[in-house]
Amino acid sequence: MKRNKCQPVFICKKRRQNRRLYRRGTIVLIPMVCLILSLAVIGELLKQSSIEIKQLKKEQQYLQANWLADAAAQRAVEKLNSQDNYAGETWVLPPEEIGGRFPGEVIIEIMRDKQNDKSVTIRTQASYPAKVTERVRIVREWPFEFSQTSSNN
């Protein structure tokens, strides 16, 4: 009867059992590595989507501030045509008026040309959201000349 290199039978059984335990550990290790890798990928995807959501919010706030600056310029032109001594104002818009979640604020300044009474510069500073530290602020200037046909009533 031929035997393996290990003479006593109990030593051979012990080595076989150790090999099985080692193989079982390897089998468990492979799914754990796959799970860790998939969790890392999912975490990066969540992080990327969070960054994209923040970027979209900033773009929306930028567009809203642009619209507020344009609306403020139109408001200033109307006021200049109706009031000779209009010097500007701080225009506060509640969220319900502008269809957003936050209030907006626009500072309108009228800078009169000292050499030409018919020419002014309208400067608007639109902030959206109004009182938040992470707001978007747009500053614009428009030249404006009074028309010859306007009367001073």
Secondary structure, 3 states (H helix, E strand, C coil): CCCCCCCCHHHHHHHHHHHHHHHHHHHHHHHHHHHHHHHHHHHHHHHHHHHHHHHHHHHHHHHHHHHHHHHHHHHHHHHHHHCCCCCEEEEEECHHHHCCCCCEEEEEEEEECCCCCCEEEEEEEEEECCCCCCCEEEEEEEEEECCCCCCCC
